[in-house]
């Protein structure tokens, strides 16, 4: 298991001090920390702490293994076409005849 929270190594999602979530939750934040271009909202920690469904977890793992973007099917199609990543969505191996 790669997720320290899910593996039981920490008791809270922000408990793993080597991830950006712990840094974001800390006060004061380091001078080098940047919030990034996407606002996360007030309930970001609750959102991150909420468990994924089995289907979401399967899709996340598949995207991680294949290097594919995670999102809705239409969004995936648009992004993979734009970035030249269409092969990440196709089945592996030779095409069937």
C-alpha positions as CSV (number, residue, x, y, z in Angstrom):
1,X,0.0,0.0,0.0
2,X,1.5,3.4,-1.0
3,X,-0.9,5.5,1.0
4,X,0.4,5.9,4.6
5,X,-3.1,6.7,5.9
6,X,-4.7,3.7,4.3
7,X,-1.7,1.5,5.4
8,X,-2.3,2.6,9.0
9,X,1.1,4.3,9.4
10,X,-0.6,7.6,10.5
11,X,-3.9,8.3,12.2
12,X,-4.8,11.4,10.1
13,X,-4.4,12.2,6.4
14,X,-2.2,15.1,7.2
15,X,-0.1,13.1,9.6
16,X,2.6,12.0,7.1
17,X,5.1,14.8,7.4
18,X,6.6,14.2,4.0
19,X,3.6,15.1,1.9
20,X,2.3,18.5,0.8
21,X,-1.0,18.0,2.7
22,X,0.9,18.1,6.0
23,X,2.8,21.2,4.9
24,X,-0.4,22.9,3.8
25,X,-2.1,22.1,7.1
26,X,0.8,23.5,9.1
27,X,1.0,27.0,10.4
28,X,3.1,28.9,9.6
29,X,3.9,27.4,6.2
30,X,7.5,27.4,5.0
31,X,8.5,30.4,2.9
32,X,9.1,28.1,-0.2
33,X,5.5,26.7,-0.1
34,X,3.2,27.9,-2.9
35,X,-0.6,27.3,-2.9
36,X,-0.5,26.7,-6.6
37,X,-2.9,27.8,-9.3
38,X,-6.0,25.9,-8.2
39,X,-7.9,27.1,-5.1
40,X,-8.7,24.1,-2.8
41,X,-11.6,25.5,-0.9
42,X,-12.4,25.5,2.9
43,X,-13.2,21.8,3.3
44,X,-10.1,20.5,1.4
45,X,-8.8,18.4,4.3
46,X,-12.3,16.8,4.8
47,X,-12.4,16.1,1.0
48,X,-9.0,14.5,1.1
49,X,-9.8,12.4,4.2
50,X,-13.0,11.0,2.7
51,X,-12.5,7.4,1.5
52,X,-12.8,6.6,-2.2
53,X,-15.3,4.1,-3.4
54,X,-14.0,0.8,-4.7
55,X,-14.6,2.0,-8.3
56,X,-12.8,5.3,-7.7
57,X,-9.9,3.5,-6.1
58,X,-9.7,1.1,-9.1
59,X,-9.8,4.0,-11.6
60,X,-7.2,5.9,-9.7
61,X,-4.9,2.9,-9.6
62,X,-5.4,2.2,-13.3
63,X,-4.6,5.9,-14.1
64,X,-1.5,5.7,-11.9
65,X,-0.3,2.5,-13.5
66,X,-0.9,3.7,-17.1
67,X,0.1,7.4,-16.7
68,X,-3.4,8.4,-17.7
69,X,-5.2,11.5,-16.4
70,X,-7.9,10.9,-13.8
71,X,-11.3,12.4,-14.5
72,X,-14.5,11.9,-16.4
73,X,-14.4,9.9,-19.6
74,X,-15.0,13.0,-21.8
75,X,-12.4,15.0,-19.9
76,X,-9.9,12.2,-20.3
77,X,-10.5,12.0,-24.0
78,X,-10.0,15.7,-24.4
79,X,-6.8,15.9,-22.3
80,X,-5.2,12.8,-23.8
81,X,-5.9,14.0,-27.4
82,X,-4.5,17.5,-26.6
83,X,-1.4,16.1,-24.8
84,X,-0.7,13.1,-27.1
85,X,-1.5,10.6,-24.4
86,X,-4.1,8.5,-26.2
87,X,-2.1,5.3,-25.8
88,X,-2.6,5.6,-22.0
89,X,-6.4,4.9,-22.5
90,X,-6.1,2.0,-25.0
91,X,-5.8,-1.6,-23.8
92,X,-2.3,-2.9,-23.5
93,X,-0.8,-5.3,-26.0
94,X,-1.5,-5.9,-29.7
95,X,-4.8,-4.9,-31.1
96,X,-7.2,-7.9,-31.4
97,X,-8.1,-9.0,-34.9
